[in-house]
Amino acid sequence: MVKKWQFVSNQVEDGAGKDEKTRKIVRKAAMKAFRKNQRLERTKNFIQENGDQPEPRTLDDAAGKEASRDFEQPGILVICQDLDSGDPSVNMQNSVGVLQPQNWLEFEVVTSFTWPQEIVSLDPFGSSPLGTCATWHELFMHFVYDIAPMIQPLGINNHLNPVNTQWARHAMSDPALFHGVLFHASVHVESYQGIPWSSTTLFHRGETIRLVGERLGDSNNFPSDETIAAVAWVASEGNITGVVDPGRIHYNALQKMLKIRGGMQSLGWNGALELLVTLGNIIWSMVAGTPPMIERPVVTGSEFPNIPPSLIHDGESTLTVVEFGEELMSLLHFMSELTIAQSALVHTPGVKAEEIIGFNKLSSAVEHRLLSIRVSPYRNSPKSQLEAAVYEVCRIAALLCSNCIFRDFSPKAVAVRALREGLMLAINEIETTPAADAQDFEEMLLWVYFIGGMLSTSAETEWFAGRVAKAMTILGFEDWPEVEQCLTRCLWTEKMQNRYCLAFWKEVKVCIDGVGNRGGVDIQL
């Protein structure tokens, strides 16, 4: 309902308005504002003192109620600010999808959620913004011990993870960033539990947006590192929920903030903030299926030998079929080189946080480029159509690999699910291309099928396993050593030889053997 505005006289006589009706309107408005602030203050104090303490609901509990769940969706606040005018506003979006988490039931799941027990409290004296609220402590610990290692696994063992050394430390000193971090952690917990957003989640989101809005409302207030980081955490909610539209609004705001600041290279925290903004937008782009909205990481060429020129200089994103294939092969080769460097960093006791950030800048630059390039319209011939389709599935498979190599994402991660759906569509285009022979690309397709299969759902595993078995027959491969060599020629690393790989290879052997009785080489993890 549209608000009705009424002008009142600001002329006073002996300290009071001339008109009794005017004074009544003013008193009514003042009392209404007072009551509203009073309610907000009581809610805030209650959450701080008590927190949300419901019994954790598991995915198994949610399974029986998922189909019939019908709840009232509250409005969701999104930043909607014209940074040029400095006039902040808040836009209420009623979107069921924002509060409804993705359905994880097709995967094996842990049926209970427990907090890490090695630390009782990060702040036992309540001297930090965490205060004495148990829920806030639990969320912050979840961010430090679960989310940080997942999105950036390097440096975990020696406590040099930039997520902890920089982002968490700054969050403890900035209210907006603090609430942004807790919001992200709360969304992560509740999405994996299969429950709608709680009042705690909405509170932290609202506080983040309110504090950021107050800062941006001041035309003299330059967007600080902490403000940019807070918006980045709110923008990346779709990386967990799969709902990307609210994030698009926030990333538009981030684009303007970065423009005001002078680009990514102007950000502080010794490169950790650039890492945060870039990683968040790259994962969001994978979920959305669109090119990244944030500019590419700044790479000078001196960080690593043989860096592809397209990662150093701004190049064309729309390429011919031949250029697309050459660019893809160059990026795959560079990713293979990065996996060697990553292994060295993991086994180096004295690795520095700056080295970890530098490595992540290079890996993010590769992912940014893979997400940005597209093939131009090709000649109307089956061969060109097939070649373009094969390169496209390889591009998506490379992005799937990056989530396993450079992050610790599992098949149930939203980004992996979105990429897998795109992979299935691209494979379907290959198989429906008329009068085209894909045997020239059979090794590449074997790699694509294997990557898709080891990261697939149980319903899709047999589909991928059958295609791997068929490709092995065409190539004359009989067992795992030959398959492993083929995978290595494209992109493969020891880290990907995990339990998902082992389980999928068993399915492939069943397809090859018919009944699965023939002997063969098992994968050694």
C-alpha positions in Angstrom: 0.0 0.0 0.0 1.4 3.4 -1.0 2.1 5.7 1.9 0.1 8.9 2.1 2.1 12.0 2.8 0.8 15.2 4.4 2.6 18.5 4.7 2.6 20.0 8.2 3.5 23.5 9.2 6.8 24.1 10.8 5.8 27.4 12.2 5.8 27.4 16.0 4.4 29.8 18.6 5.6 29.6 22.2 7.2 26.3 21.5 4.1 24.6 20.0 2.4 24.4 16.7 -0.4 26.8 15.9 -2.8 24.0 14.9 -4.0 21.3 17.3 -4.5 18.9 14.3 -0.9 19.5 13.2 0.4 18.8 16.7 -1.6 15.6 16.9 -0.1 14.3 13.6 3.4 15.1 14.8 2.8 13.3 18.1 1.3 10.3 16.4 4.3 10.0 14.0 6.8 10.4 16.8 5.1 7.8 18.9 4.9 5.4 15.9 8.6 5.8 15.2 9.4 5.4 18.9 7.4 2.1 19.2 9.1 0.8 16.0 12.6 1.5 17.3 11.6 0.0 20.7 10.5 -3.3 19.0 13.6 -3.5 16.9 15.8 -2.9 20.0 14.0 -5.6 22.0 14.4 -8.1 19.1 18.1 -7.3 18.8 18.7 -7.7 22.5 16.8 -11.0 22.6 18.8 -12.5 19.8 22.1 -11.3 21.3 21.2 -12.7 24.8 19.5 -16.0 23.8 20.2 -16.7 20.2 18.2 -19.4 18.2 18.4 -22.7 20.0 16.1 -25.1 18.1 16.9 -28.7 17.8 18.9 -29.3 14.6 16.7 -30.7 11.8 18.4 -33.1 9.5 18.0 -33.7 5.8 16.1 -36.9 6.6 13.6 -34.9 8.6 13.2 -32.5 5.7 12.7 -35.2 3.2 9.2 -36.1 4.3 8.1 -32.5 4.5 9.8 -31.0 1.4 7.0 -31.7 -1.0 4.2 -30.3 1.3 6.1 -27.4 2.9 4.2 -24.2 2.4 5.3 -21.3 4.5 4.9 -17.6 4.4 8.0 -16.0 2.8 9.0 -12.7 4.4 10.4 -9.9 2.3 14.1 -10.1 1.5 16.2 -7.0 1.7 18.6 -6.3 -1.1 21.0 -3.4 -1.6 19.6 -1.1 -4.3 21.8 1.9 -4.3 22.7 4.5 -6.9 26.3 5.2 -5.9 26.5 8.1 -8.2 23.7 9.9 -6.5 24.5 8.7 -3.0 20.8 8.0 -2.4 20.4 4.6 -0.8 17.2 2.7 -0.9 16.0 -0.7 0.1 14.1 -2.8 -2.2 11.7 -5.5 -0.9 11.7 -8.6 -3.0 9.2 -11.4 -2.2 11.0 -14.4 -3.7 10.2 -17.9 -2.4 13.4 -19.1 -4.0 15.6 -16.9 -1.9 14.5 -18.6 1.4 14.1 -22.1 0.0 17.4 -24.1 -0.1 18.4 -26.4 -2.8 17.3 -30.0 -2.4 20.3 -32.1 -1.5 18.5 -35.4 -1.0 19.9 -37.0 -4.2 23.3 -37.2 -2.5 24.6 -39.1 0.4 24.3 -36.8 3.4 25.3 -36.6 7.0 22.1 -36.9 9.0 23.3 -34.7 11.8 25.0 -31.4 12.1 27.6 -31.0 14.9 29.7 -28.0 15.8 33.5 -28.5 16.2 34.2 -29.3 19.9 37.9 -28.5 20.1 37.2 -24.8 21.0 34.4 -24.0 23.4 34.4 -20.3 22.6 36.4 -17.9 20.4 35.8 -15.1 22.9 34.9 -16.5 26.4 34.9 -13.1 28.0 32.5 -11.5 25.5 34.9 -8.7 24.6 34.5 -8.9 20.8 31.4 -8.3 18.6 30.5 -12.0 19.2 29.5 -11.1 22.7 28.2 -14.0 24.8 25.6 -15.3 22.3 26.3 -19.0 21.8 24.8 -19.1 18.3 27.0 -16.3 17.1 30.1 -18.1 18.4 29.0 -21.3 16.6 28.4 -19.5 13.3 31.8 -17.9 13.5 33.5 -21.2 14.3 31.6 -22.8 11.3 33.0 -20.0 9.1 36.5 -20.5 10.3 36.6 -24.3 10.5 34.3 -25.3 7.6 33.6 -22.6 5.1 37.2 -21.2 5.0 38.9 -24.5 4.2 36.2 -25.4 1.7 36.6 -22.3 -0.5 40.4 -22.0 0.0 42.1 -25.2 1.3 45.7 -24.1 1.1 47.4 -23.1 4.4 44.9 -24.8 6.6 47.4 -27.0 8.5 49.7 -24.1 9.4 46.9 -21.5 10.1 48.0 -19.3 7.1 44.6 -19.5 5.3 44.0 -16.0 4.1 40.3 -16.5 4.9 41.2 -16.8 8.5 44.2 -14.5 8.8 42.6 -11.6 7.0 38.8 -11.9 6.5 38.0 -13.3 9.9 40.3 -10.8 11.7 38.8 -7.8 9.9 35.3 -9.1 10.6 36.0 -8.9 14.4 36.7 -5.2 14.1 34.0 -4.1 11.6 30.3 -4.5 12.4 29.0 -4.7 8.8 31.6 -7.3 7.8 31.0 -9.1 11.0 27.3 -9.5 10.4 28.0 -10.4 6.7 30.3 -13.3 7.7 27.7 -14.6 10.2 24.9 -14.3 7.6 26.9 -16.3 5.1 27.7 -19.0 7.7 24.1 -19.1 8.9 22.8 -19.6 5.3 25.3 -22.4 4.8 24.2 -24.3 7.9 20.5 -23.9 7.2 20.8 -24.9 3.6 22.5 -28.1 4.4 20.0 -28.8 7.1 17.2 -28.3 4.6 15.3 -25.7 6.6 14.2 -22.1 5.7 16.1 -19.1 6.9 15.8 -18.5 10.7 15.4 -15.1 12.4 19.1 -15.2 13.1 19.9 -15.4 9.4 17.5 -12.6 8.6 18.8 -10.5 11.5 22.4 -10.7 10.3 21.4 -10.0 6.7 19.4 -7.0 7.7 22.1 -5.6 10.0 24.7 -6.0 7.2 22.5 -4.2 4.7 21.5 -1.5 7.2 25.1 -0.7 8.2 26.3 -0.7 4.6 23.4 1.5 3.6 24.2 4.0 6.3 27.8 4.2 5.1 26.9 4.5 1.4 24.2 7.1 2.3 26.9 9.6 3.2 28.2 11.0 -0.1 31.5 11.8 1.6 32.0 8.2 2.7 34.5 6.4 0.5 33.7 2.7 0.1 36.1 1.1 2.6 37.7 -2.4 2.3 35.4 -3.6 5.0 32.3 -2.3 3.3 33.2 -3.9 0.0 33.9 -7.2 1.8 30.5 -7.1 3.6 28.6 -6.6 0.4 30.6 -9.4 -1.2 29.4 -11.8 1.4 25.8 -10.8 1.0 26.2 -11.0 -2.8 27.4 -14.6 -2.6 24.3 -16.0 -0.9 23.4 -17.6 -4.3 26.5 -19.6 -4.1 24.8 -21.6 -1.4 21.1 -21.3 -2.2 21.3 -21.4 -6.0 19.1 -18.3 -6.3 21.3 -15.8 -8.1 19.0 -12.8 -8.8 19.6 -11.0 -5.5 23.4 -11.4 -6.0 23.2 -9.7 -9.4 22.0 -6.5 -7.7 24.7 -6.6 -5.1 27.4 -7.3 -7.7 26.2 -4.3 -9.7 26.8 -2.3 -6.5 30.2 -3.8 -6.1 31.1 -2.9 -9.7 30.4 0.7 -8.9 32.3 0.6 -5.6 35.3 -0.9 -7.3 35.1 1.8 -10.0 35.1 4.5 -7.3 38.0 2.9 -5.6 40.0 2.6 -8.8 39.8 -1.1 -9.6 40.7 -4.4 -8.0 44.4 -3.4 -7.6 43.4 -0.6 -5.2 41.9 -3.1 -2.6 43.8 -3.7 0.6 44.5 -6.6 3.0 47.6 -7.6 1.0 45.5 -9.2 -1.8 43.2 -11.1 0.4 40.2 -8.8 -0.3 40.7 -9.1 -4.1 40.8 -12.9 -3.5 37.4 -12.8 -1.6 35.6 -10.6 -4.2 37.0 -12.6 -7.1 36.3 -16.1 -5.7 32.8 -15.2 -4.6 31.9 -13.8 -8.1 33.5 -16.7 -9.9 31.4 -19.2 -7.9 28.3 -17.1 -8.4 29.0 -17.0 -12.2 29.3 -20.8 -12.2 25.9 -21.1 -10.6 24.3 -18.4 -12.8 25.8 -19.8 -16.0 27.0 -16.3 -17.1 30.4 -14.5 -17.5 31.7 -13.0 -14.3 30.4 -9.5 -13.4 33.6 -8.5 -11.6 36.8 -7.7 -13.5 39.5 -10.3 -13.9 42.3 -10.6 -11.4 45.3 -8.4 -12.1 48.1 -10.7 -13.3 51.4 -9.1 -14.4 53.1 -12.1 -15.9 56.0 -12.2 -13.3 54.1 -14.4 -10.8 54.6 -17.7 -12.7 56.4 -19.0 -15.8 54.5 -19.4 -19.1 51.3 -17.6 -18.1 48.9 -17.5 -21.1 48.8 -14.0 -22.5 45.0 -14.0 -22.2 45.4 -13.9 -18.4 47.6 -10.9 -18.5 46.0 -8.7 -21.2 42.3 -8.1 -21.9 41.5 -10.1 -24.9 38.5 -11.0 -27.0 35.9 -13.2 -25.2 34.2 -14.3 -28.4 36.5 -16.6 -30.4 36.3 -18.6 -33.6 36.1 -22.4 -33.3 39.9 -22.7 -33.9 40.8 -19.9 -31.5 38.4 -21.4 -28.9 40.1 -24.8 -29.1 43.6 -23.3 -28.9 42.7 -21.1 -26.0 41.1 -24.0 -24.2 44.2 -26.2 -24.6 46.4 -23.4 -23.4 44.3 -23.0 -20.2 44.2 -26.7 -19.5 48.0 -26.9 -19.8 48.4 -24.0 -17.5 46.0 -25.6 -15.0 48.1 -28.7 -15.0 51.2 -26.6 -14.2 49.3 -25.0 -11.3 48.4 -28.3 -9.9 52.2 -29.1 -9.6 52.7 -25.7 -7.9 49.8 -26.4 -5.6 51.3 -29.8 -4.5 54.5 -28.0 -3.7 52.7 -25.4 -1.6 50.9 -28.1 0.3 54.1 -29.9 1.3 56.1 -26.7 2.0 56.3 -26.2 5.8 57.3 -22.5 5.5 54.8 -21.4 3.0 53.7 -17.8 3.4 50.2 -16.3 3.2 51.4 -14.1 0.4 52.3 -17.1 -1.7 48.9 -18.7 -1.1 47.2 -15.5 -2.2 49.4 -15.3 -5.3 48.6 -18.9 -6.2 44.9 -18.2 -5.8 45.1 -15.1 -8.0 46.5 -17.3 -10.9 43.9 -20.0 -10.4 41.1 -17.5 -10.2 42.4 -15.8 -13.4 42.1 -19.1 -15.2 38.6 -19.7 -14.0 37.6 -16.2 -14.9 38.8 -16.7 -18.4 37.1 -20.1 -18.8 33.8 -18.5 -17.6 34.3 -15.5 -20.0 35.1 -17.1 -23.4 32.4 -18.2 -25.9 32.6 -19.5 -29.4 31.4 -17.3 -32.2 28.7 -18.5 -34.6 30.3 -21.1 -36.8 29.7 -22.3 -40.4 26.6 -24.3 -40.9 28.5 -27.7 -41.1 28.3 -30.7 -38.9 32.1 -30.8 -38.4 32.3 -27.2 -37.1 29.2 -27.7 -35.0 30.7 -30.9 -33.5 34.1 -29.3 -32.9 32.6 -26.3 -31.1 30.4 -28.6 -29.0 33.3 -30.7 -27.9 35.3 -27.7 -26.9 32.4 -26.4 -24.9 32.0 -29.6 -22.9 35.8 -29.5 -22.2 35.4 -25.9 -21.0 32.7 -26.9 -18.5 34.7 -30.0 -17.5 37.7 -27.8 -16.8 35.5 -25.7 -14.5 34.3 -28.8 -12.7 37.9 -29.9 -12.2 38.8 -26.5 -10.7 36.2 -26.9 -8.0 37.9 -30.2 -7.0 41.5 -29.0 -7.4 41.5 -25.4 -6.2 38.6 -25.8 -3.7 37.2 -28.6 -1.7 33.7 -28.7 -3.2 31.8 -31.9 -3.2 29.3 -33.1 -5.9 26.4 -31.6 -3.8 27.8 -28.1 -4.0 25.5 -25.7 -5.9 28.2 -24.6 -8.3 29.1 -28.2 -9.2 25.4 -29.0 -9.7 24.9 -26.1 -12.0 28.0 -26.9 -14.1 27.0 -30.6 -14.3 23.6 -29.5 -15.7 25.4 -27.4 -18.3 27.7 -30.4 -19.1 24.7 -32.7 -19.7 23.2 -30.2 -22.2 26.5 -29.8 -24.0 27.0 -33.5 -24.3 23.4 -33.9 -25.6 24.3 -31.4 -28.4 27.3 -33.5 -29.4 25.2 -36.7 -29.5 22.4 -35.0 -31.5 24.8 -33.4 -34.1 23.7 -35.0 -37.5 26.2 -37.0 -39.5 29.2 -36.1 -37.2 31.9 -38.6 -36.2 33.3 -37.8 -32.7 36.1 -40.5 -32.8 38.8 -37.8 -33.4 37.9 -36.3 -30.0 37.4 -39.6 -28.2 40.2 -39.1 -25.7 38.9 -35.7 -24.7 35.3 -37.1 -24.5 36.6 -39.9 -22.2 38.0 -37.3 -19.9 34.8 -35.3 -20.0 32.6 -38.3 -19.3 34.9 -39.4 -16.4 34.8 -35.9 -14.8 31.1 -35.7 -15.1 30.6 -39.2 -13.8 32.7 -38.9 -10.7 30.8 -35.7 -9.8 27.3 -37.0 -10.8 24.2 -38.0 -8.8 23.4 -41.6 -8.3 20.8 -41.3 -11.1 23.4 -40.1 -13.6 26.3 -42.3 -12.7 25.2 -45.2 -14.9 24.7 -42.9 -17.8 28.2 -41.5 -17.6 29.7 -45.0 -16.8 28.2 -46.4 -20.0 29.8 -43.7 -22.1 33.2 -44.1 -20.4 33.0 -47.8 -21.1 32.1 -47.2 -24.8 35.0 -44.7 -25.2 37.4 -47.2 -23.6 36.3 -49.8 -26.2 36.8 -47.4 -29.1 40.3 -46.4 -27.8 41.3 -49.9 -27.0 41.8 -49.3 -23.3 41.4 -52.2 -21.0 42.0 -51.0 -17.5 42.7 -48.1 -15.1 46.4 -47.3 -16.0 45.5 -46.6 -19.6 42.5 -44.5 -18.5 44.6 -42.5 -16.0 47.2 -41.7 -18.7 44.4 -40.4 -20.9 43.0 -38.3 -18.1 46.4 -36.9 -17.3 46.9 -35.8 -20.9 43.9 -33.5 -20.5 43.7 -32.4 -16.8 44.1 -34.7 -13.8 45.8 -34.5 -10.4 46.3 -36.8 -7.5 43.8 -34.8 -5.5 41.0 -35.9 -7.9 41.8 -39.5 -7.2 39.4 -39.5 -4.3 36.5 -41.6 -3.1 34.2 -40.2 -5.8 36.6 -41.3 -8.4 36.9 -44.8 -6.8 33.1 -45.2 -6.6 32.6 -44.2 -10.3 35.4 -46.4 -11.5 33.6 -49.4 -9.9 30.5 -48.4 -11.9 32.6 -48.3 -15.1 34.0 -51.8 -14.4 30.5 -53.1 -14.0 29.5 -51.6 -17.4 32.6 -53.2 -19.0 32.2 -56.6 -17.4 28.5 -56.9 -17.7 28.2 -58.6 -14.3 31.3 -57.1 -12.8 33.2 -60.4 -12.3 36.2 -59.8 -14.5 39.4 -58.9 -12.7 40.9 -55.5 -13.1 43.0 -52.8 -11.5 41.4 -51.0 -8.6 42.3 -47.4 -8.0 44.7 -46.8 -5.1 43.7 -43.8 -3.0 
